Amino acid sequence: MEVQEHKKSYYNQDLIRSRLKRRLIANQIARVVFFLSTVFALLVLAVLVYRIAKDSIGWLSIDFLKQNLSIFPEKAGIKGPIVGSLMLMAVVIPVTAIIGVATAVYLEEFARKGRFYRIIQTNISNLSGVPSVIFGLLGLTLFSRVFGLGSSILAGGLTMSLLVLPIVVVAAQEAIRAVPSYLRDASYALGATHWTTIRRVVLPAALPGILTGTILAVSRAIGETAPLVVLGIPTLIMKIPTSIFDDFTALPIQIYYWTLDTVLTAEYANLAAASIVVLMIMLFSLNMLAIIIRNKFSRRY
């Protein structure tokens, strides 16, 4: 009997060693695969950045940033698209921030965790995965035709706001959830109302996460092309927009059409590369701003 138990114990130990060995081998294989995937992605990114930087040499200059669009490549500039992109973000940022944060506050602080809450949460999650061209069709139908805004900055900004709104809502919800509960309890203990606690305690504590999510959402909006193409945003506008009701063009749109026109004129590829460099600088600046804000306003409780 003792001999059988000893053999059984030895067999179990041998089985455990075999399983552990297989797991260690699988762990090493996974580590190598993930490392090679990362290296491959970085190599592709490096090749793209090198190609873009090489094609933009000699074309990216102060005059290129200050001049307006032109049918002649040597005289073309991107002042109009830059102004259009900045004015587009001037619409997207307040609309997205106000509606997104208000939605998150309602869902986390006021809404009952019932069926209606689950339906809203499910729809927000589903909207995050909807292709951007669908939002372009929605903007074309609702803002351009029903409201009669055409291809104005306001129509484009509202459409982009719908596109990135789920990102802001989710980021704001996560930031509000991360606020320690004892901060709320301390506020209530001092006699503060629910709304005062939200305004004076919860939102200031959640501000770093909310701002970071908003800026990252704006970074996505500034580089989107498909919704603007669906809205019929023109590519060659000589007039610089001065209000949100003017027609405009943006950097992604201009890059898209210049890339298409390289078949007719090879120099358009250089113009597109120089514009991509400018757009990448704007995106990196926004991402850096998000990191700075997160580090500056973050608090430890």
Backbone bond lengths (Angstrom), bond angles and torsions (degrees), N, CA, C in turn:
res aa  C-N    CA-C-N  psi(-1)  N-CA   C-N-CA  omega(-1)  CA-C   N-CA-C  phi
1 M - - - 1.471 - - 1.521 111.09 -
2 E 1.359 114.64 -44.86 1.454 118.66 179.20 1.526 110.99 -65.83
3 V 1.361 115.41 -35.85 1.467 119.36 179.31 1.518 110.45 -64.52
4 Q 1.342 117.68 -39.54 1.467 120.40 179.40 1.529 111.18 -67.17
5 E 1.345 116.53 -41.06 1.464 119.06 178.00 1.529 111.38 -64.82
6 H 1.346 115.32 -37.44 1.469 118.98 178.45 1.529 110.72 -64.83
7 K 1.347 115.94 -42.90 1.466 119.36 178.07 1.524 111.06 -63.94
8 K 1.328 116.50 -40.22 1.463 120.45 179.57 1.522 110.50 -64.74
9 S 1.327 117.72 -42.24 1.468 121.01 178.25 1.526 110.82 -63.94
10 Y 1.323 116.34 -41.70 1.459 120.39 178.78 1.525 110.85 -64.10
11 Y 1.339 115.28 -39.25 1.471 119.91 178.95 1.524 110.73 -64.98
12 N 1.348 117.59 -40.97 1.467 121.00 179.04 1.522 111.01 -65.15
13 Q 1.319 117.24 -41.24 1.457 120.30 178.06 1.526 111.23 -64.14
14 D 1.320 115.90 -40.46 1.464 119.55 178.54 1.525 110.94 -65.40
15 L 1.344 116.28 -37.97 1.468 120.51 178.14 1.531 110.78 -66.37
16 I 1.329 116.56 -39.90 1.466 120.34 178.14 1.525 110.78 -64.07
17 R 1.337 116.85 -43.52 1.467 120.43 178.36 1.528 110.75 -61.73
18 S 1.344 116.89 -40.42 1.456 120.44 179.92 1.525 111.48 -64.67
19 R 1.339 116.49 -43.12 1.463 120.15 178.30 1.530 110.84 -64.93
20 L 1.324 116.25 -42.75 1.462 120.25 179.33 1.526 111.11 -62.43
21 K 1.331 116.51 -40.05 1.452 120.08 178.95 1.517 111.06 -64.40
22 R 1.360 117.35 -42.39 1.461 120.55 178.72 1.528 111.22 -64.37
23 R 1.336 116.62 -38.53 1.461 119.46 179.01 1.522 111.61 -66.79
24 L 1.328 116.51 -39.15 1.466 119.71 177.67 1.531 110.91 -64.45
25 I 1.333 116.25 -40.04 1.467 119.51 178.24 1.523 110.61 -65.79
26 A 1.354 116.53 -43.83 1.468 120.31 177.81 1.522 111.03 -62.76
27 N 1.335 116.90 -36.78 1.463 120.39 178.12 1.525 111.06 -64.70
28 Q 1.320 117.00 -41.76 1.462 120.22 178.75 1.529 111.34 -65.92
29 I 1.334 116.28 -41.14 1.467 120.22 178.94 1.526 110.07 -63.28
30 A 1.341 115.94 -45.43 1.467 119.07 179.22 1.523 111.37 -62.13
31 R 1.328 116.87 -40.39 1.463 120.10 178.99 1.520 111.05 -61.88
32 V 1.314 116.80 -42.69 1.468 120.18 179.34 1.524 110.86 -66.00
33 V 1.344 116.92 -43.06 1.465 120.52 -179.77 1.524 110.63 -62.41
34 F 1.326 117.04 -45.77 1.458 120.40 -179.88 1.525 111.54 -64.89
35 F 1.323 116.74 -38.50 1.464 120.18 178.23 1.521 110.85 -64.70
36 L 1.340 116.98 -45.01 1.461 120.42 178.98 1.526 111.39 -64.50
37 S 1.331 117.23 -36.70 1.467 120.45 177.27 1.524 110.68 -63.39
38 T 1.328 116.64 -42.43 1.462 120.61 178.66 1.520 111.05 -64.58
39 V 1.331 116.06 -43.85 1.470 119.74 178.86 1.520 110.82 -62.42
40 F 1.333 116.83 -41.69 1.460 120.36 179.25 1.523 111.22 -62.23
41 A 1.349 116.33 -44.85 1.466 119.63 179.20 1.524 111.18 -62.34
42 L 1.332 116.94 -41.33 1.467 120.12 179.27 1.526 111.51 -67.24
43 L 1.332 116.77 -36.18 1.470 119.58 177.77 1.529 111.02 -65.36
44 V 1.332 116.53 -44.04 1.465 120.15 177.88 1.523 110.38 -60.97
45 L 1.335 116.57 -43.84 1.466 120.43 178.40 1.522 110.96 -62.98
46 A 1.326 116.83 -41.79 1.462 119.99 -179.85 1.526 111.22 -64.30
47 V 1.327 116.73 -40.23 1.475 120.29 178.85 1.528 110.30 -64.19
48 L 1.339 116.27 -43.54 1.461 119.69 179.59 1.526 111.58 -63.26
49 V 1.338 115.95 -45.54 1.464 119.71 -179.79 1.535 110.39 -63.65
50 Y 1.333 116.55 -41.01 1.468 119.76 178.77 1.521 111.23 -63.71
51 R 1.326 116.31 -43.18 1.471 119.74 -179.16 1.529 110.52 -64.72
52 I 1.324 116.50 -43.54 1.464 120.03 -179.49 1.522 110.82 -65.56
53 A 1.344 116.13 -44.64 1.465 119.66 179.86 1.527 111.29 -63.39
54 K 1.318 116.60 -38.29 1.467 120.75 179.54 1.522 111.27 -65.90
55 D 1.320 117.16 -44.13 1.464 120.52 -179.11 1.527 112.52 -70.47
56 S 1.341 116.84 -23.85 1.468 119.46 -177.91 1.519 113.55 -86.50
57 I 1.323 117.45 -10.40 1.468 120.43 -179.16 1.522 110.00 -64.22
58 G 1.328 115.47 129.46 1.453 121.20 -179.06 1.517 113.90 90.57
59 W 1.324 117.32 -12.59 1.464 121.42 -179.44 1.528 112.24 -111.23
60 L 1.335 116.49 -28.22 1.459 120.68 179.94 1.527 109.46 -85.42
61 S 1.314 115.63 111.98 1.463 121.21 -177.25 1.530 108.95 -152.31
62 I 1.329 115.24 175.55 1.457 120.41 177.04 1.525 110.96 -63.56
63 D 1.317 116.34 -39.44 1.465 119.44 178.25 1.520 111.65 -63.48
64 F 1.323 116.75 -35.36 1.463 120.37 178.09 1.524 110.82 -63.58
65 L 1.330 116.64 -34.35 1.461 120.45 179.09 1.521 112.51 -78.36
66 K 1.333 117.02 -26.90 1.472 121.21 -174.66 1.521 113.23 -94.44
67 Q 1.333 117.52 -23.59 1.461 119.89 -176.81 1.523 111.18 -81.79
68 N 1.331 114.34 158.05 1.459 120.50 178.97 1.520 109.92 -90.19
69 L 1.324 116.43 175.60 1.453 121.08 179.67 1.525 111.29 -66.17
70 S 1.310 115.39 151.44 1.461 120.99 -179.45 1.526 108.78 -153.31
71 I 1.320 115.47 154.09 1.469 119.97 176.72 1.524 111.14 -77.96
72 F 1.324 116.17 -12.05 1.462 121.00 177.79 1.528 108.55 -98.08
73 P 1.338 118.79 120.21 1.465 121.00 -175.23 1.524 113.86 -57.28
74 E 1.321 117.64 -39.39 1.459 119.57 -177.07 1.526 112.87 -69.97
75 K 1.333 117.92 -16.24 1.466 121.31 179.61 1.526 112.92 -107.96
76 A 1.311 116.96 -1.60 1.463 120.56 -173.98 1.523 111.22 -77.54
77 G 1.326 115.44 145.87 1.456 122.62 175.86 1.518 109.83 -139.80
78 I 1.307 116.20 178.25 1.468 120.54 -175.58 1.528 111.60 -125.09
79 K 1.309 117.28 27.97 1.462 119.20 177.93 1.533 110.80 -61.59
80 G 1.330 116.44 -45.08 1.458 120.68 179.29 1.520 112.72 -61.06
81 P 1.350 119.34 -50.52 1.467 119.92 177.61 1.523 113.89 -61.20
82 I 1.331 117.62 -35.58 1.466 119.41 178.17 1.525 110.50 -65.86
83 V 1.337 116.54 -46.61 1.465 119.98 178.12 1.525 110.40 -62.27
84 G 1.344 116.75 -41.47 1.464 120.15 178.47 1.521 112.09 -62.77
85 S 1.338 117.59 -41.07 1.466 120.66 178.93 1.522 111.31 -65.64
86 L 1.328 116.96 -41.94 1.466 120.63 179.79 1.525 111.26 -65.63
87 M 1.339 117.33 -42.16 1.465 119.88 178.67 1.523 110.89 -69.22
88 L 1.325 116.62 -32.25 1.464 120.21 175.89 1.526 110.01 -63.47
89 M 1.335 117.12 -42.94 1.455 120.53 178.45 1.528 111.41 -69.04
90 A 1.339 116.96 -27.86 1.462 120.07 176.76 1.526 111.53 -64.98
91 V 1.322 116.65 -23.42 1.472 120.95 174.53 1.522 110.34 -88.37
92 V 1.323 116.74 -41.87 1.466 120.76 -174.53 1.526 111.54 -66.34
93 I 1.326 117.54 -44.21 1.471 120.76 -172.25 1.533 112.14 -61.62
94 P 1.346 119.95 -55.26 1.475 117.38 -178.58 1.523 113.86 -65.96
95 V 1.339 116.93 -40.04 1.471 119.54 -179.33 1.524 110.49 -63.26
96 T 1.318 116.41 -46.51 1.461 120.43 -178.14 1.520 111.49 -67.68
97 A 1.325 116.76 -43.95 1.465 119.99 -177.11 1.528 111.16 -65.36
98 I 1.322 117.34 -46.83 1.474 120.14 -176.62 1.530 111.25 -65.81
99 I 1.347 116.03 -51.76 1.471 118.79 -177.61 1.520 111.00 -68.57
100 G 1.336 117.66 -41.15 1.457 120.39 -178.29 1.514 113.03 -64.52
101 V 1.337 117.02 -46.53 1.463 119.92 179.96 1.527 110.87 -68.26
102 A 1.325 117.24 -40.32 1.467 119.83 178.36 1.527 110.97 -61.71
103 T 1.328 117.20 -41.29 1.466 120.72 177.53 1.519 111.53 -62.92
104 A 1.337 116.09 -43.69 1.465 120.21 -179.79 1.527 111.34 -64.62
105 V 1.323 116.98 -41.37 1.465 120.22 178.83 1.530 110.47 -63.14
106 Y 1.326 116.41 -43.01 1.467 119.06 179.09 1.521 111.16 -61.81
107 L 1.333 116.46 -46.54 1.466 119.94 -175.96 1.523 111.77 -66.57
108 E 1.330 117.80 -36.55 1.458 120.48 -175.47 1.519 113.74 -89.11
109 E 1.325 118.17 -27.53 1.457 120.16 -172.03 1.532 114.23 -112.58
110 F 1.318 118.14 -24.11 1.461 119.80 -173.24 1.527 113.90 -120.68
111 A 1.323 117.59 -35.79 1.468 120.48 -174.41 1.525 110.96 -70.16
112 R 1.317 115.75 140.81 1.452 120.95 174.60 1.523 109.43 -76.27
113 K 1.314 115.64 138.63 1.463 121.10 -177.42 1.525 109.87 -78.82
114 G 1.325 114.42 67.37 1.451 119.79 -179.67 1.517 111.88 -120.56
115 R 1.318 114.57 -152.15 1.466 120.26 -176.69 1.521 111.45 -66.26
116 F 1.345 116.24 -42.68 1.457 120.25 179.82 1.525 110.72 -61.44
117 Y 1.316 117.24 -39.95 1.476 121.84 178.49 1.523 110.37 -63.26
118 R 1.320 117.04 -44.31 1.465 120.20 -179.48 1.522 111.31 -65.10
119 I 1.330 117.26 -36.77 1.468 120.62 178.67 1.528 110.32 -63.64
120 I 1.335 116.43 -44.79 1.460 120.25 179.50 1.527 110.67 -63.35
121 Q 1.329 117.22 -45.47 1.458 120.78 -179.73 1.526 111.39 -61.77
122 T 1.320 116.56 -41.00 1.461 120.37 178.54 1.522 111.02 -63.50
123 N 1.327 116.68 -43.44 1.462 119.80 179.87 1.523 112.01 -65.50
124 I 1.325 117.41 -39.05 1.467 120.45 177.40 1.523 110.60 -62.62
125 S 1.332 116.16 -43.18 1.466 119.78 178.14 1.520 111.33 -64.14
126 N 1.333 117.66 -39.59 1.466 121.12 179.61 1.533 111.21 -68.36
127 L 1.336 117.03 -36.77 1.465 119.80 -179.77 1.519 111.78 -64.54
128 S 1.326 117.27 -28.02 1.468 119.94 179.31 1.525 111.83 -65.38
129 G 1.334 116.87 -24.14 1.459 119.79 -178.82 1.511 114.84 -102.65
130 V 1.333 117.70 4.97 1.460 120.73 179.29 1.529 109.67 -74.53
131 P 1.340 119.50 133.66 1.466 120.92 177.66 1.516 112.08 -57.40
132 S 1.323 115.77 144.85 1.463 120.44 -175.56 1.525 112.37 -64.36
133 V 1.328 117.56 -26.53 1.462 119.62 -179.31 1.532 110.85 -65.81
134 I 1.340 116.90 -28.17 1.466 120.40 177.39 1.524 110.16 -65.44
135 F 1.309 116.55 -40.09 1.462 119.99 176.65 1.532 110.55 -65.73
136 G 1.330 115.87 -32.51 1.457 118.95 175.36 1.516 112.16 -63.79
137 L 1.346 116.27 -41.69 1.468 119.93 176.84 1.521 111.45 -64.82
138 L 1.340 116.48 -38.88 1.459 120.15 177.12 1.526 111.24 -63.49
139 G 1.339 115.88 -44.27 1.463 119.50 178.20 1.506 112.78 -64.70
140 L 1.332 116.62 -37.63 1.457 120.63 178.34 1.537 110.75 -63.33
141 T 1.326 116.12 -42.67 1.467 119.82 -178.71 1.524 112.01 -72.64
142 L 1.331 116.08 -47.96 1.463 120.38 -171.91 1.528 112.75 -81.37
143 F 1.326 116.55 -56.47 1.468 119.63 -172.01 1.530 112.52 -83.09
144 S 1.340 116.44 -42.09 1.464 118.93 -175.58 1.521 112.57 -75.17
145 R 1.350 116.37 -42.23 1.468 119.40 -172.87 1.531 112.52 -100.12
146 V 1.330 117.77 -50.01 1.462 119.60 -177.92 1.523 110.90 -67.35
147 F 1.326 117.78 -48.45 1.461 121.70 -179.55 1.519 113.17 -86.66
148 G 1.332 117.34 -7.82 1.449 121.41 175.98 1.514 114.98 69.27
149 L 1.339 117.66 29.59 1.470 120.68 -179.36 1.518 112.90 -86.21
150 G 1.329 117.49 -11.30 1.459 120.72 177.95 1.517 112.34 62.42
151 S 1.328 115.78 -137.33 1.469 121.41 179.59 1.526 110.52 -105.41
152 S 1.314 116.20 40.37 1.459 121.20 -177.70 1.526 110.94 -80.43
153 I 1.325 114.48 170.81 1.460 120.60 177.87 1.524 110.45 -63.09
154 L 1.327 117.14 -38.11 1.463 120.66 -179.50 1.519 111.23 -63.13
155 A 1.333 117.33 -42.62 1.465 120.36 178.12 1.525 111.22 -63.76
156 G 1.333 116.45 -44.43 1.457 119.65 177.90 1.514 112.63 -64.91
157 G 1.347 117.35 -40.03 1.453 120.48 179.97 1.515 112.54 -66.13
158 L 1.328 117.48 -41.59 1.466 120.46 178.36 1.525 111.18 -66.34
159 T 1.324 116.34 -37.91 1.467 119.60 177.88 1.519 110.91 -65.29
160 M 1.326 117.41 -43.97 1.458 120.82 177.74 1.526 111.55 -65.63
161 S 1.321 116.69 -32.78 1.462 119.82 177.75 1.521 110.80 -63.55
162 L 1.329 116.86 -41.99 1.465 119.92 176.24 1.521 111.28 -61.81
163 L 1.321 116.33 -35.11 1.460 120.73 -177.48 1.522 111.85 -65.45
164 V 1.340 117.21 -44.54 1.464 120.89 -173.69 1.521 112.96 -99.19
165 L 1.334 117.82 -2.18 1.465 120.36 -178.32 1.527 112.93 -59.10
166 P 1.349 120.90 -43.13 1.470 119.23 178.38 1.523 113.19 -58.75
167 I 1.335 117.59 -34.47 1.466 120.53 179.36 1.523 110.30 -64.04
168 V 1.327 116.68 -44.95 1.464 120.86 -179.48 1.525 110.63 -65.95
169 V 1.321 117.33 -41.34 1.467 120.56 -179.66 1.525 110.72 -61.37
170 V 1.327 117.00 -47.31 1.468 120.49 -179.07 1.520 110.66 -64.91
171 A 1.338 117.36 -43.28 1.472 120.25 179.66 1.527 111.25 -63.25
172 A 1.327 116.67 -41.89 1.465 119.95 179.19 1.529 110.98 -66.91
173 Q 1.329 117.62 -38.43 1.466 120.39 177.51 1.527 111.14 -61.56
174 E 1.335 115.90 -45.67 1.460 119.34 179.94 1.522 111.10 -64.10
175 A 1.331 117.47 -37.76 1.465 120.45 178.73 1.523 111.20 -66.66
176 I 1.331 117.69 -39.60 1.467 120.90 179.22 1.526 110.73 -68.53
177 R 1.335 116.94 -39.85 1.459 119.88 178.32 1.524 112.28 -63.99
178 A 1.335 116.19 -29.32 1.466 120.20 -177.23 1.520 113.07 -76.27
179 V 1.325 118.60 -10.26 1.463 121.21 178.20 1.518 108.82 -69.75
180 P 1.326 118.85 126.08 1.475 120.55 -178.66 1.526 112.38 -58.81
181 S 1.310 116.29 140.97 1.466 120.76 -176.96 1.520 112.13 -67.77
182 Y 1.342 117.52 -27.75 1.462 118.00 -177.69 1.526 112.10 -69.89
183 L 1.338 118.30 -19.42 1.460 119.73 173.66 1.527 110.42 -67.93
184 R 1.326 116.03 -41.86 1.457 119.74 175.37 1.537 110.50 -63.75
185 D 1.324 116.09 -44.03 1.464 119.91 -178.92 1.527 111.29 -61.52
186 A 1.327 116.24 -40.35 1.464 119.64 178.95 1.528 110.91 -64.86
187 S 1.323 116.61 -37.99 1.466 120.18 178.88 1.528 110.83 -66.68
188 Y 1.330 116.43 -43.71 1.459 119.83 177.91 1.529 110.79 -64.25
189 A 1.334 116.48 -36.81 1.462 120.32 -179.29 1.525 111.67 -64.71
190 L 1.323 117.09 -28.20 1.461 121.47 178.87 1.522 112.22 -85.10
191 G 1.339 117.23 1.54 1.456 120.96 176.21 1.511 115.32 95.38
192 A 1.337 118.64 9.16 1.464 121.14 -179.72 1.523 110.27 -74.16
193 T 1.334 115.69 148.47 1.456 120.97 175.88 1.520 110.35 -78.79
194 H 1.320 114.42 173.13 1.470 119.14 179.80 1.531 111.03 -61.37
195 W 1.329 116.68 -48.20 1.464 119.70 -178.37 1.518 111.38 -66.42
196 T 1.337 117.89 -37.79 1.467 120.43 177.54 1.519 110.77 -63.92
197 T 1.322 117.11 -39.16 1.466 120.89 177.43 1.516 111.19 -63.53
198 I 1.330 116.71 -41.55 1.465 119.94 178.50 1.523 110.36 -64.61
199 R 1.340 116.08 -45.61 1.469 120.48 -174.15 1.521 112.71 -73.91
200 R 1.315 117.87 -36.75 1.461 120.93 -174.16 1.532 114.19 -97.97
201 V 1.333 117.37 -21.28 1.463 120.01 -174.61 1.529 112.27 -118.30
202 V 1.345 115.87 -55.65 1.470 119.57 -172.13 1.523 111.61 -68.83
203 L 1.324 117.21 -52.70 1.463 119.56 -176.57 1.532 112.71 -64.28
204 P 1.331 121.23 -43.59 1.476 118.32 175.52 1.518 113.40 -60.40
205 A 1.348 117.46 -37.54 1.458 119.71 178.67 1.524 112.21 -70.24
206 A 1.338 116.64 -31.58 1.467 120.94 -179.41 1.523 112.94 -89.84
207 L 1.334 117.01 -1.14 1.465 120.56 -174.30 1.526 114.02 -57.52
208 P 1.341 121.23 -43.22 1.474 119.19 180.00 1.523 113.48 -57.98
209 G 1.326 116.73 -45.56 1.464 119.88 179.18 1.512 112.58 -66.39
210 I 1.322 116.71 -38.21 1.465 120.42 179.57 1.520 110.52 -65.78
211 L 1.330 117.55 -46.44 1.463 121.04 -179.72 1.525 111.40 -65.23
212 T 1.319 116.47 -40.26 1.470 119.55 179.23 1.524 110.75 -62.48
213 G 1.333 117.26 -46.91 1.459 120.13 178.76 1.508 112.66 -63.49
214 T 1.336 117.05 -38.33 1.469 120.44 179.04 1.511 111.82 -65.20
215 I 1.326 116.95 -44.48 1.465 120.12 -179.02 1.521 111.17 -66.34
216 L 1.329 117.70 -39.99 1.467 119.82 177.47 1.525 111.23 -65.63
217 A 1.332 116.91 -35.45 1.468 119.87 176.19 1.522 110.38 -66.34
218 V 1.326 117.22 -40.88 1.469 120.62 177.60 1.528 110.03 -64.48
219 S 1.327 117.30 -35.87 1.467 120.36 177.07 1.520 111.45 -60.78
220 R 1.331 116.52 -36.49 1.460 119.16 176.34 1.520 110.88 -70.49
221 A 1.332 115.94 -41.67 1.468 119.37 -177.28 1.518 111.80 -64.06
222 I 1.320 117.49 -37.28 1.460 119.81 -175.83 1.524 112.29 -70.69
223 G 1.337 116.90 -18.06 1.465 119.57 179.80 1.513 114.48 -104.89
224 E 1.321 118.02 2.52 1.468 120.98 -178.66 1.530 111.05 -79.05
225 T 1.316 115.27 143.24 1.463 121.39 -178.31 1.524 112.61 -119.88
226 A 1.344 116.96 -41.56 1.460 121.26 -171.85 1.529 113.48 -56.38
227 P 1.341 120.39 -46.97 1.477 118.19 -179.86 1.521 112.63 -61.73
228 L 1.325 117.61 -36.93 1.462 120.45 -179.45 1.522 111.08 -70.17
229 V 1.333 116.67 -35.62 1.465 119.91 177.06 1.518 110.18 -63.78
230 V 1.334 116.48 -43.02 1.462 120.51 179.44 1.527 110.83 -64.58
231 L 1.322 117.32 -35.90 1.462 121.15 178.57 1.528 112.42 -69.50
232 G 1.328 117.10 -12.26 1.454 120.63 179.77 1.511 113.31 79.59
233 I 1.340 116.72 32.65 1.463 120.17 178.08 1.518 108.53 -65.85
234 P 1.324 119.24 123.60 1.469 121.28 -177.75 1.521 111.51 -71.76
235 T 1.329 115.71 161.76 1.447 120.48 -177.64 1.521 113.47 -102.17
236 L 1.319 117.80 -29.22 1.462 119.96 -175.15 1.531 108.61 -116.19
237 I 1.324 115.58 93.71 1.460 121.89 176.68 1.518 107.95 -121.87
238 M 1.314 116.08 118.17 1.458 120.18 -178.99 1.525 111.99 -78.41
239 K 1.323 117.03 -26.87 1.455 121.19 -175.91 1.532 110.00 -84.27
240 I 1.332 115.11 133.52 1.459 120.13 176.84 1.525 108.65 -79.07
241 P 1.335 119.08 128.18 1.476 120.06 -179.80 1.521 111.34 -65.15
242 T 1.321 115.24 141.43 1.464 121.17 -179.35 1.526 112.55 -119.21
243 S 1.330 118.75 -12.87 1.464 121.54 177.83 1.516 108.71 -143.72
244 I 1.337 115.44 167.60 1.460 119.78 -177.12 1.525 112.36 -74.27
245 F 1.322 118.02 -5.41 1.462 121.18 178.28 1.537 112.15 -98.15
246 D 1.337 117.18 0.57 1.464 121.12 179.29 1.523 110.40 -85.03
247 D 1.332 115.46 153.65 1.461 120.21 170.38 1.532 108.95 -68.49
248 F 1.307 116.32 154.99 1.463 119.83 -174.95 1.517 109.40 -154.23
249 T 1.314 114.06 171.10 1.447 120.64 166.87 1.520 107.47 -134.53
250 A 1.320 117.56 156.59 1.455 122.50 -176.30 1.522 109.79 -123.13
251 L 1.319 115.64 165.62 1.462 120.49 -178.00 1.526 113.09 -58.38
252 P 1.345 120.89 -46.29 1.468 118.75 178.89 1.522 113.25 -60.70
253 I 1.332 116.60 -38.07 1.460 120.21 178.39 1.526 110.48 -64.67
254 Q 1.328 116.76 -45.26 1.459 120.19 -178.63 1.523 111.35 -64.48
255 I 1.334 116.36 -39.76 1.468 120.02 177.19 1.524 110.21 -63.11
256 Y 1.313 116.73 -41.80 1.467 121.57 -178.75 1.529 111.10 -61.13
257 Y 1.326 117.13 -48.30 1.463 119.76 -177.42 1.518 112.47 -73.47
258 W 1.323 117.71 -34.09 1.461 118.94 175.78 1.531 110.63 -65.38
259 T 1.320 116.78 -36.16 1.469 120.16 176.86 1.521 111.05 -64.34
260 L 1.335 116.77 -40.38 1.460 119.87 177.50 1.527 111.85 -65.64
261 D 1.333 116.41 -36.26 1.462 120.89 -175.54 1.523 113.45 -79.70
262 T 1.336 117.70 -1.37 1.469 119.02 178.17 1.531 111.97 -64.42
263 V 1.326 116.28 -21.36 1.466 119.63 177.12 1.527 110.48 -65.05
264 L 1.329 116.32 -34.55 1.468 121.22 -179.46 1.522 111.84 -88.18
265 T 1.325 116.92 -42.10 1.464 121.44 -177.84 1.515 108.33 -133.51
266 A 1.324 117.14 117.98 1.465 121.07 -174.38 1.527 112.13 -66.79
267 E 1.349 117.06 -28.42 1.468 120.06 -177.11 1.530 112.02 -66.42
268 Y 1.329 117.44 -19.75 1.458 118.96 178.66 1.526 111.59 -63.72
269 A 1.327 117.39 -25.57 1.469 120.51 176.61 1.522 110.36 -64.38
270 N 1.334 116.96 -38.47 1.466 120.48 176.59 1.517 111.81 -67.23
271 L 1.339 116.65 -39.57 1.456 119.89 177.15 1.531 110.82 -64.28
272 A 1.330 115.95 -41.24 1.467 119.49 178.36 1.520 111.03 -63.99
273 A 1.339 117.65 -40.50 1.463 120.97 179.18 1.524 111.30 -64.20
274 A 1.335 116.91 -43.05 1.468 120.14 178.19 1.529 110.83 -63.67
275 S 1.325 117.07 -38.07 1.470 120.40 178.47 1.527 110.92 -68.25
276 I 1.331 117.09 -36.17 1.466 120.50 177.73 1.523 110.61 -63.69
277 V 1.336 116.76 -39.48 1.461 120.14 177.52 1.526 110.66 -60.57
278 V 1.332 116.63 -44.02 1.470 120.59 178.66 1.530 110.40 -62.81
279 L 1.337 116.86 -43.69 1.461 120.64 179.86 1.527 111.17 -64.55
280 M 1.329 117.55 -39.62 1.461 120.96 178.08 1.522 111.28 -65.07
281 I 1.321 117.15 -37.97 1.470 120.12 177.01 1.520 110.38 -63.06
282 M 1.328 116.87 -41.22 1.461 120.25 177.60 1.530 111.28 -64.14
283 L 1.330 117.08 -41.53 1.469 120.39 179.79 1.524 111.25 -66.56
284 F 1.338 116.91 -44.63 1.457 120.19 178.62 1.525 111.39 -63.14
285 S 1.328 116.46 -36.48 1.464 120.38 178.45 1.525 110.74 -64.64
286 L 1.337 117.02 -42.21 1.461 120.24 178.22 1.529 111.29 -65.07
287 N 1.335 116.88 -42.18 1.460 119.55 179.20 1.525 111.39 -65.87
288 M 1.327 116.76 -38.85 1.456 120.11 176.91 1.524 110.85 -65.05
289 L 1.335 116.04 -38.63 1.459 120.02 177.08 1.518 111.30 -62.28
290 A 1.326 116.38 -38.54 1.468 119.99 177.85 1.526 111.07 -62.98
291 I 1.325 117.27 -40.88 1.462 120.71 179.13 1.529 110.82 -66.64
292 I 1.336 116.38 -42.47 1.467 120.00 179.70 1.521 111.00 -62.88
293 I 1.334 116.63 -44.22 1.468 120.37 179.83 1.525 110.77 -63.88
294 R 1.310 116.19 -42.10 1.468 119.14 179.96 1.522 111.27 -62.46
295 N 1.343 116.73 -42.63 1.464 119.73 -179.39 1.526 112.38 -72.53
296 K 1.327 116.84 -32.29 1.455 120.58 -176.42 1.528 112.11 -74.88
297 F 1.331 117.02 -41.98 1.446 120.80 -173.86 1.524 113.84 -98.74
298 S 1.321 117.18 -4.17 1.457 118.27 -179.34 1.533 110.34 -68.59
299 R 1.308 115.11 140.69 1.463 121.93 179.49 1.527 109.83 -127.98
300 R 1.289 114.58 151.22 1.464 119.99 176.92 1.532 108.98 -109.52
301 Y 1.301 114.40 127.55 1.466 119.07 -178.23 1.523 109.60 -115.01
